[in-house]
Amino acid sequence: MRLGASLKYGQATASLVVGKWSAAPRQNTLATALKEWGLLRRTLHTARYLSDPVYRRRISRQLNKGESLHALRRDLHYAQQGTITARPYLSDQTEQAWCLTILTNSVVVWTTEYFGLAVQQLRADGRTVEDELLAHISPGRSENINFFGAIPVEVEAELAKLDNGWRPLRTRPADGGGWSGGVFGE
């Protein structure tokens, strides 16, 4: 009863409980039952994964999204080849990791917002964009970021280009040539 209440009210996680019981020198029947239940769940998941191609594709898409986010983090952290180089103090290393997290989140939010604007523009132009398709797009992309060199910015000119606080979306030329502007904005 105490175990169930601890799990239900978030006082302990299931992984913590199983870990503590697995490490205990004396195994009780509840710990053994939970291990067996875990093995059964894993077996059912593996059987479903092997027998259902749609399920495999769904898992693969999720893994690809996670990998694209990891690739974005590596790209953002490129100058140090993805290593934490702060002094050997935990607080400095934590600060460097938090900065990378904030930068990654900023890029993801920016990309997500412009994906949304692009979808709105496509729909306004009469093109069909299915919501199911949008669920498979990952905002963890780095193609829209210039990692090298300096970019001179004239702040007043850039502010004048804004349309309701957003940079204008790029457009495809009628002749089918290359895109104008950057990946998402000019």
C-alpha positions in Angstrom: 0.0 0.0 0.0 2.8 2.4 0.9 4.6 1.6 -2.4 1.4 2.3 -4.4 0.8 5.5 -2.6 4.4 6.7 -3.1 4.2 6.0 -6.8 0.7 7.6 -7.2 1.6 10.8 -5.4 5.0 11.2 -7.0 7.0 10.6 -3.8 9.1 8.0 -5.6 9.5 7.0 -9.3 9.0 3.5 -10.5 12.7 3.3 -11.7 13.9 4.3 -8.2 11.7 1.6 -6.5 12.8 -1.1 -8.9 16.5 0.0 -8.6 16.4 -0.1 -4.8 14.7 -3.4 -4.7 17.1 -4.9 -7.3 20.0 -3.8 -5.2 18.6 -5.2 -1.9 20.5 -8.3 -0.7 17.2 -10.0 0.2 14.7 -10.2 -2.7 11.0 -10.2 -1.8 8.1 -11.5 -3.9 6.9 -8.0 -4.9 10.3 -7.1 -6.3 10.5 -10.4 -8.2 6.9 -9.9 -9.6 7.8 -6.4 -10.8 10.9 -7.6 -12.5 8.9 -10.3 -14.3 6.2 -7.8 -15.2 9.0 -5.6 -16.7 10.3 -8.5 -18.7 6.8 -9.3 -20.0 6.3 -5.6 -21.1 9.6 -5.5 -22.8 8.8 -8.8 -24.7 5.4 -7.5 -25.8 6.9 -4.2 -27.0 9.6 -6.1 -28.9 7.0 -8.4 -30.5 4.9 -5.4 -31.5 7.9 -3.6 -32.9 9.0 -6.6 -35.0 5.5 -7.4 -36.3 4.1 -3.9 -37.0 5.9 -1.8 -39.8 3.7 1.3 -39.0 4.8 1.2 -35.4 8.5 0.8 -36.5 8.2 3.8 -38.7 6.6 5.9 -35.9 9.4 5.0 -33.5 12.0 5.7 -36.2 10.5 9.2 -36.8 10.7 9.9 -33.1 14.3 8.7 -33.0 15.2 10.9 -36.0 13.7 13.9 -34.2 15.8 13.3 -31.2 18.9 12.8 -33.4 18.2 16.1 -35.2 18.0 17.9 -31.8 21.3 16.3 -30.8 22.9 17.3 -34.1 21.6 20.9 -33.6 23.2 20.9 -30.1 26.5 19.6 -31.6 26.4 22.3 -34.3 25.7 25.1 -31.8 28.6 23.8 -29.6 30.9 23.3 -32.6 33.7 25.6 -31.5 34.5 23.2 -28.7 33.7 20.1 -30.7 30.8 19.4 -28.3 32.9 19.2 -25.1 32.4 21.0 -21.9 35.6 23.0 -21.5 34.7 25.1 -18.4 37.0 24.9 -15.5 36.7 21.7 -13.5 34.2 23.2 -11.1 30.7 21.8 -11.4 29.1 25.3 -11.3 31.1 26.4 -14.3 30.2 23.3 -16.3 26.6 23.5 -15.3 26.5 27.1 -16.5 28.0 26.2 -19.8 25.5 23.4 -20.3 22.6 25.7 -19.4 23.8 28.3 -21.9 23.8 25.6 -24.6 20.3 24.6 -23.5 19.0 28.1 -23.7 20.6 28.6 -27.1 19.2 25.4 -28.4 15.7 26.2 -27.1 15.9 29.6 -28.7 16.7 28.1 -32.1 13.9 25.5 -31.8 11.4 28.2 -30.8 12.4 30.5 -33.6 12.3 27.6 -36.2 8.9 26.5 -34.9 7.4 29.9 -35.2 8.6 30.4 -38.7 7.4 26.9 -39.7 4.0 28.0 -38.4 4.2 31.2 -40.5 5.2 29.2 -43.5 2.3 26.8 -43.1 -0.1 29.8 -42.7 1.2 31.3 -45.9 0.9 28.1 -47.8 -2.7 27.7 -46.7 -3.4 31.3 -47.5 -2.1 30.6 -51.0 -4.6 27.8 -51.3 -2.2 24.9 -50.9 -3.2 21.9 -48.7 -1.0 21.2 -45.7 -2.2 18.3 -43.7 -1.8 18.5 -39.9 -0.6 14.9 -39.8 2.3 15.8 -42.0 3.3 18.6 -39.6 3.6 16.2 -36.7 6.6 14.6 -38.5 8.6 17.9 -38.9 11.3 18.5 -36.4 12.3 22.0 -35.4 15.7 20.9 -34.4 17.4 22.0 -37.6 20.5 24.0 -38.2 20.3 24.8 -41.9 18.9 28.2 -41.1 21.9 29.3 -39.0 25.1 30.9 -40.2 27.8 29.4 -38.0 30.7 31.0 -39.8 31.9 34.5 -40.3 30.4 37.8 -39.3 27.1 39.2 -40.4 27.0 43.0 -40.5 23.5 44.1 -39.4 22.0 47.5 -39.9 19.5 47.5 -37.0 17.2 50.3 -38.4 17.0 48.7 -41.9 16.2 45.3 -40.4 13.5 46.7 -38.1 12.0 48.4 -41.2 11.6 45.0 -42.9 9.6 43.5 -40.0 6.0 42.7 -40.8 4.1 42.6 -37.5 7.3 41.7 -35.6 8.3 38.9 -38.1 10.8 38.8 -40.8 9.2 38.2 -44.3 9.2 34.5 -45.5 11.2 33.6 -48.5 9.4 32.9 -51.7 10.0 30.5 -54.6 10.5 32.2 -57.9 8.0 31.5 -60.7 10.8 30.2 -63.0 11.5 27.4 -60.5 15.0 28.7 -59.7 16.6 28.9 -56.3 15.0 30.3 -53.2 15.4 34.0 -52.4 16.6 35.0 -49.0 17.6 32.6 -46.3 16.0 29.4 -45.3 13.1 31.1 -43.4 13.6 34.8 -43.6 15.4 37.1 -45.9 
